[in-house]
Amino acid sequence: MLMAKRLLVWHQAKEAVKQAERVREEYANRLAQHDQLIQQLTEKLAAVPAPQTPDEEIAKLLLEQELWMANNERDRYAASHQKEALRAEQTIQQKSFEIVQWEQELDGEALAQYYRIAENKANPLAEVRNNSCTVCFMPLSLSKMSEWRRGKGLVYCDECGRILV
């Protein structure tokens, strides 16, 4: 497989890990928000004195109902998103293993060039479609296209400087 293609597969695995980590983090944050609300309601309910009037009794019952609803909402969210969080965790483990394997196969200079470009650009790779860079949309010269087709090394876009894959 050409070095640029290996770099692309490695990059895509890294992006999949980042996405899965975002999903996992969002799930954990939402659960923490639910837990915080439940904690606040529990503390508020514990601070309510024994009701003396019917209005106080109603207020306490409404607070208990709010706590019950918050618990149910947390349980519903956890149940509905647990599979998604588990899938994200599996993706992280699988793709992390693949990343390590790909890094062993990649040339150290190719990784160095990737990281050098990544310092200034969000995506250091650009695909070639219709003889053009898909990031800057500038057509590639015939010499660049022939160099890219030969695949002997990394080829860079003349306009945006990204690695062409």
N, C-alpha and C positions, 0 to 999 in steps of 0.2 A: 504494500500500500504506500502511496506517496506520502512524503513527510507532511505536506499541507493537509491532506485528508486525515492523517493520524492526529494532527493538531486540532482539526475541526471536531473529531469524535471526542477527544479529550476535553475540549472546550464545552461541547454540548453536555457531557457528563457533569462538568463543574457547574454549569447553569442549572441542570436538573437538581443537583444537590442544593443549590441556593434556593430554588423554588420550593423544594420539599422542606427546607429549614424554615422558610417563611410561613408555610402552612402549619408546621408544628408549633412555631412560636405564636401564631395567631390563635391557635387552639388553646395553648397554655395561657395566653393573656386573657382570652374570653372566660376560661374557667376561673382564673384568678379574680376577674371582675365580679363574676357570680358569687364566688366565695366571699369577697369583700362585702358585697351587698348583704349576703346572709349574715355575716359577722356583725355588720352595723345594725341590722334588724334585730338580731338576737340580743345585742347589748341594749338597744332601745327598749325591747320588751322586758328585759331584766330590770331596767331602771323604772319601769312603770309600777307605782304602788298599787296595793290592793284596791280595786274599785269600790267607791263609796256610793256612787249614784248610777242610775241607768246609763247616763251619757258616758261616764267613765268606763262602764262595762262594755258598751258598744265600741268605744275607742280601743280598748284592749283587744276585743274580738277582731276588729278590723286589722290591727297590727299583727295578730296571730295569723289571720288569713293572708296578709301580705307576705309574712315569713313563709308560710306554707306554699304560696304561689312562687316565691323566689326559689325555694328548694326544688319544686317541680320543674321550673324553667331550667335550672342548672342540670337536673337529671335528664331532661329532654334534650338539651343541647349536647351534653356528654354522650348520650346514646346515639344521637343522630350524626355526630361528627367523629366518633371514636374510630370508625373504620377508616375514615379519611386520614386521621392522625396516624394510625397504624401503617397505612399505606405509605405515608410520607416517611415514617421511620424506616420502613423496609427499603424505600427508594434511596434514602440517605446511606444506609449500610451497603446496599448493592453498588450504587454509583461510586461511593468512596473507594470500594475495592477495585472497581474498574479504573478509577482515576490513578490509583497507585500502579496498576498494571500498565496503563498507557504511558505514565511518566517514565517507567523503566524502558519502554520501547522508543520513546522520543529522544531525539538528539538534544543534548544540553544547550547547544547554540540556538536551536529552534525555540526552546523554552525561554531562553534569555531574551531573544528577539520579541517573543510574545509578551513577556512581562515588561519589556522596555516600551512597547507600543501601548500596553494596557495602562501605563502610568498617565498617559495623556488622553486616551480614548476609552470610552465605555466598552466598546466591542472591537478588539484588535483584529478580528477576522472579517473578511468580506468575500462573499460568494461571487462567482463570475456567471453571469447569465446574458445571453445575447451579445457576447463580446464586450460586456460592460461590467463595471464594478457595481454591486447592488447597494452600496452605501452612498457613494457620491454620484452614481449614475453616469459617470463619464465613460465614454467608450475607450477601450484599451487599444493601444497601438498594435500593429501587426507583429512587431518584434516581441512585445510583452505577451501577446497571445501565444506565439510560438514557444516562448520561454516557459509560459505557464503550462502549455500542453505537454512539453517534454518532461516536466515534473522533476527535474534534477535537483532542485533546491527550492527555497522559499522565494516567492515572487511577490513584489510589493506594488500596490497601486501608485501610479505617478502623482495622482491628485491628492488622495487622502492618506497615503502611506500605510494602509492596512495590508495585512498578509492576504493574498488572494488564494482562495480554495475552490 
